[in-house]
Amino acid sequence: MEERIKLQGLSFSYANGVNAISNLDLEIKAGESLLISGPSGAGKTTLARCLNGLIPSFYGGELRGHISVFGRNPQRIGPRGMSKLVAILPQSCEDFFIFPQVSDELSGGVQKSSGKGRELSPLKDREISEGIIKKLDLENLLDRSISTLSGGETRRVAIASILLQNPRLLVMDEPFVELDTETLEKVVSLLKEVNKRGTTLLIIEHRPVDSDLVKREVEINHSLLYDGKPRRKEEKVCIEAQTGPVLLRIRDLYFSYDDHYIFDGFSEEFRSGEFVLLDGRNGSGKTTLLRIIMGLLRPEAGEVETLGNQNPNVWELAGRVGYVFQNPEKQIFADTVEEEVVYVLKNTSKMGRRERAERTMQVLREFSISKYRGVYPRYLSGGEQQRVALASVLISKPRILLLDEPTRGMDNNLKKMLAHYLANYVKQGNLVIMATHDPFLSSLATRTIRLKSNGC
């Protein structure tokens, strides 16, 4: 079997006419570890889909050029034929799983009733299999339903699941988003071990990646821009803001899942002019707290006073409090980007049609998505969808902004743009509360609240 991956003159356009890859030439040796970088919408995720045959068999479109993955043509034999060679961890893990239970997902669905006990992995080396489960702290999650997990826990299960497949080529699209620092170090350590055992790694990522993990960086923007040693590109943006009156007050908050208390008497105050970082390990309650503040979850006891309202629901806060989800697909529903962005303004503002149209175009330009105004949002890349979600929330100029991993899929230039936007937003007397493990955006925080497993 040929010991390389080779792309020659690869070009691909989606059925809607979006040109994703243009005349790309690339050669990757078996056992290499690569960082695939490039701006949002540059074709990185499309490249991953080409390598396991999802393109064009699942997505349609027009593919030209030649692809060989260890001597096989993914477009000829399709995803099923490539499944033992290539495994892909997608940006969004929600649609990754086959089974509802963590244990079944990690065992490939082998049931106890087989008479052989529950096998934890298709890997032949059981010690390695169980080592992956242990290193990712999944032993206590095996009996949990995947739907009850936090974003970081979900990603840990997805990473374990894909490592247990033991593929020859492992492609990971934004694998480190939602992971706390401790878990990130464990994942990187596991990936180094996997690479040493001969697995070829392609990591699509906008954040700096451990230089001991990736030895080569390939940057694309539809075609090849750079091929060489990995580079570091991030820079800090500082916030100097004056704090003002209390906009949000939480008193003696209690909330639990399945009789396990996430918050047990949590109290805190948040003021205008603050940029507050919610820190803590995966599953510590960061997303839960944001959902409670937004009125999407009701506390079992305690009080949430938001802009003078006691325990308000989501409809009472619309337009005044904005919430950007971990996964933008969960809040995008309109037929076009323009309709998505203007929706909240249209339903909460007394603006006239002309003023509303002018505000919409302003926000589309601010988030560099005006060229997509007539495009169906779900056709966009993950980073582009994230910008649409941000624009649709910020168009109404909410007094309080809640952000849950807002830089997913964003390249460094877009992160800097967002950082400057948020810095100016806070200076205007607004409040930002953000949950993220992205060190670049974390550096903006004026203070940090660290949550533990009981929300304290």
Residue pairs with C-beta under 8 A, 6 or more apart in sequence:
1 70
1 71
2 68
2 70
2 71
3 29
3 30
3 70
4 27
4 28
4 29
4 30
4 68
4 70
5 26
5 27
5 28
5 30
5 51
5 68
5 69
5 70
5 169
5 200
6 26
6 27
6 28
6 66
6 67
6 68
7 24
7 25
7 26
7 27
7 50
7 65
7 66
7 67
8 25
8 65
8 66
8 67
9 23
9 24
9 25
9 64
9 65
9 66
10 21
10 23
10 24
10 25
10 26
10 50
10 63
10 64
10 65
10 66
10 67
11 19
11 21
11 22
11 23
11 24
11 63
11 64
11 65
12 19
12 20
12 21
12 43
12 46
12 50
12 55
12 56
12 61
12 62
12 63
12 64
13 19
13 20
13 61
13 62
14 20
14 59
14 60
14 61
14 379
15 59
15 60
15 61
16 375
16 376
16 379
18 375
18 379
19 222
20 43
20 46
20 222
21 43
21 46
21 47
21 50
21 220
21 222
21 223
22 222
22 223
23 65
23 223
24 43
24 47
24 65
24 220
24 222
24 223
24 224
25 224
26 218
26 224
26 227
28 34
28 200
28 202
29 200
30 70
30 168
30 198
30 200
31 195
31 198
31 199
31 200
32 200
32 201
32 215
32 216
33 191
33 195
33 200
33 201
33 203
33 213
33 214
33 215
33 216
34 201
34 202
34 203
34 214
34 215
34 216
34 217
34 218
35 203
35 205
35 209
35 214
35 216
35 217
35 218
35 230
36 44
36 47
36 202
36 203
36 204
36 205
36 217
36 218
36 219
36 220
37 44
37 204
37 205
37 206
37 217
37 218
37 219
37 220
37 226
37 411
38 44
38 219
38 220
38 221
38 225
38 411
39 221
39 383
39 411
39 413
39 414
40 381
40 382
40 383
40 384
40 387
40 409
40 410
40 411
40 414
41 380
41 381
41 383
41 384
42 220
42 221
42 222
42 411
43 220
43 221
43 222
44 173
44 204
44 220
45 90
45 91
45 173
45 204
45 381
45 382
46 55
47 220
48 88
48 171
48 173
48 202
48 204
49 55
49 58
49 59
49 88
50 63
50 67
50 74
50 75
51 67
51 69
51 74
51 82
51 86
51 88
51 169
51 171
51 202
52 69
52 74
52 79
52 82
52 83
52 86
52 87
52 88
52 171
53 74
53 75
53 77
53 78
53 79
53 81
53 82
54 79
54 88
55 61
55 63
55 75
56 62
56 63
56 75
57 75
57 78
57 79
58 79
63 75
66 73
67 73
67 74
67 75
69 82
69 85
69 86
69 169
70 85
70 168
70 169
72 81
72 82
72 85
74 81
74 82
74 86
84 167
85 167
85 168
85 169
86 167
86 168
86 169
86 171
87 162
87 165
87 167
87 169
87 170
87 171
88 162
88 171
88 172
88 173
89 96
89 158
89 159
89 162
89 170
89 171
89 172
89 173
89 175
90 96
90 173
91 173
91 174
91 177
91 382
91 408
91 409
92 327
92 329
92 382
93 154
93 155
93 157
93 158
94 154
94 327
94 329
96 158
96 161
97 105
97 146
97 157
97 158
97 161
98 105
98 109
99 105
99 109
99 146
100 145
100 146
100 147
101 143
101 144
101 145
101 146
102 138
102 141
102 142
102 143
102 144
102 145
102 146
102 149
102 157
103 118
103 142
103 143
104 111
105 146
105 157
105 161
106 120
106 121
106 133
106 138
106 142
106 157
106 160
106 161
106 164
107 118
107 119
107 120
107 121
108 119
108 121
108 122
108 164
110 116
110 118
110 119
111 118
112 118
120 126
120 129
120 130
120 133
120 164
121 128
121 129
121 130
121 132
121 164
121 166
122 164
122 165
122 166
123 129
123 164
123 166
129 164
132 160
132 163
132 164
132 190
133 139
133 142
133 160
135 186
135 189
135 190
136 156
136 159
136 160
136 183
136 186
136 187
136 190
137 156
137 183
137 186
138 156
138 157
138 160
141 149
141 153
141 156
141 157
146 154
146 157
148 257
148 258
149 157
149 283
150 282
150 283
150 286
150 287
150 288
151 178
151 282
151 287
151 326
151 327
151 404
151 405
152 178
152 179
152 180
152 183
152 281
152 282
152 283
152 437
153 282
153 283
154 178
155 175
155 177
155 178
155 179
155 282
156 179
156 183
156 187
156 282
159 172
159 175
159 187
159 190
162 170
162 172
163 170
163 190
163 194
166 199
167 199
168 198
168 199
168 200
169 199
169 200
169 202
170 194
170 199
170 200
170 201
170 202
171 202
171 204
172 201
172 202
172 203
172 204
172 205
173 204
173 382
174 204
174 205
174 206
174 382
174 408
174 409
175 187
175 203
175 205
176 184
176 187
176 205
176 207
176 209
176 437
177 405
177 407
177 408
177 437
177 438
178 282
178 326
178 405
178 437
179 187
179 282
179 437
180 280
180 281
180 282
180 437
181 437
182 281
183 281
183 282
184 437
188 210
188 213
191 201
191 203
191 213
192 212
192 213
194 201
195 201
195 213
201 213
201 214
203 209
203 213
203 214
206 383
206 407
206 409
206 410
206 411
206 412
206 415
207 234
207 438
207 439
207 440
208 232
208 233
208 234
209 230
211 230
214 230
215 229
215 230
216 227
216 228
216 229
216 230
217 226
217 227
217 228
217 229
217 230
217 231
218 224
218 226
218 227
219 225
219 226
219 227
233 412
234 412
234 415
234 439
234 440
235 416
236 440
236 443
237 416
237 419
237 420
237 423
237 443
237 444
238 423
238 444
239 275
239 422
239 423
239 426
239 427
239 444
239 446
240 427
241 273
241 274
241 275
241 423
241 426
241 427
241 446
242 273
243 271
243 272
243 273
243 274
243 446
244 271
244 272
244 273
244 429
245 271
245 272
246 269
246 270
246 271
247 270
247 271
247 272
247 306
247 307
247 399
247 400
247 431
248 269
248 270
248 293
248 304
248 305
248 306
248 307
248 400
248 431
248 433
249 268
249 269
249 270
249 303
249 304
249 305
250 266
250 267
250 268
250 269
250 293
250 302
250 303
250 304
250 305
251 267
251 302
251 303
251 305
252 265
252 266
252 267
252 301
252 302
252 303
253 263
253 265
253 266
253 267
253 292
253 299
253 301
253 302
253 303
253 304
253 455
254 261
254 263
254 264
254 265
254 266
254 299
254 300
254 301
254 302
255 261
255 262
255 263
255 285
255 288
255 292
255 297
255 299
255 300
255 455
256 262
256 263
256 300
257 288
261 454
261 455
262 284
262 285
262 288
262 453
262 454
262 455
263 285
263 288
263 289
263 292
263 299
263 302
263 454
263 455
263 456
264 454
264 455
264 456
265 302
265 456
266 289
266 302
266 455
266 456
268 449
270 276
270 400
270 431
270 433
271 431
272 399
272 429
272 430
272 431
273 426
273 427
273 429
273 430
273 431
273 446
274 426
274 431
274 432
274 446
274 447
275 422
275 423
275 426
275 432
275 434
275 444
275 445
275 446
276 431
276 432
276 433
276 434
276 445
276 446
276 447
276 448
276 449
277 434
277 435
277 436
277 442
277 444
277 445
277 447
277 448
277 449
278 286
278 289
278 290
278 433
278 434
278 435
278 448
278 449
278 451
279 286
279 442
279 448
279 449
279 450
279 451
280 286
280 450
280 451
280 452
281 452
281 453
283 453
284 451
284 452
284 453
284 455
285 451
285 453
285 455
286 404
286 435
286 451
287 326
287 404
287 435
288 297
288 455
289 435
289 451
289 455
290 323
290 402
290 404
290 433
290 435
291 297
291 323
292 298
292 299
292 304
293 304
293 306
293 321
293 400
293 402
293 433
294 314
294 317
294 321
294 323
294 402
295 306
295 311
295 312
295 313
295 314
295 315
295 316
295 317
296 314
296 323
298 311
299 311
303 310
303 311
304 310
304 311
304 312
305 311
306 312
306 317
306 321
306 400
307 317
307 320
307 321
307 399
307 400
309 316
309 317
318 344
318 347
318 348
319 344
319 345
319 347
319 348
319 349
319 396
319 398
320 396
320 398
320 399
320 400
321 398
321 399
321 400
321 401
321 402
322 344
322 393
322 394
322 396
322 398
322 400
322 401
322 402
323 393
323 402
323 404
324 331
324 386
324 389
324 390
324 393
324 401
324 402
324 403
324 404
324 406
325 331
325 389
325 404
326 404
326 405
326 408
327 408
328 382
328 385
328 386
328 388
328 389
328 408
329 378
329 385
331 389
331 392
332 340
332 377
332 378
332 385
332 388
332 389
332 392
333 340
334 340
334 343
334 377
335 376
336 373
336 374
336 375
336 376
336 377
337 364
337 369
337 372
337 373
337 374
337 375
337 377
337 380
337 388
338 360
338 364
338 373
338 374
340 377
340 388
340 392
341 360
341 363
341 364
341 369
341 388
341 391
341 392
341 395
342 356
342 360
342 392
342 395
343 392
344 392
344 393
344 395
344 396
345 351
345 356
345 359
345 360
345 395
345 396
346 356
348 396
349 356
349 396
351 359
359 395
360 395
361 370
363 391
363 394
363 395
364 370
364 373
364 391
366 391
366 421
367 387
367 388
367 390
367 391
367 417
368 387
368 414
368 417
369 384
369 387
369 388
369 391
372 380
372 384
372 388
377 385
377 388
378 385
380 388
381 409
382 408
382 409
383 408
383 409
383 410
383 411
383 414
384 409
385 409
386 406
386 407
386 408
386 409
386 410
387 410
387 414
390 406
390 418
393 401
394 401
394 421
394 425
398 430
399 430
399 431
400 430
400 431
400 432
400 433
401 422
401 425
401 430
401 431
401 432
401 433
402 433
402 434
403 432
403 433
403 434
403 435
403 436
404 434
404 435
404 436
405 435
405 436
405 437
405 438
406 418
406 434
406 436
406 441
407 414
407 415
407 418
407 436
407 438
407 440
407 441
410 418
412 440
415 438
415 440
415 441
418 441
419 440
419 441
419 444
422 432
422 444
423 444
425 432
426 432
426 446
434 441
434 445
436 442
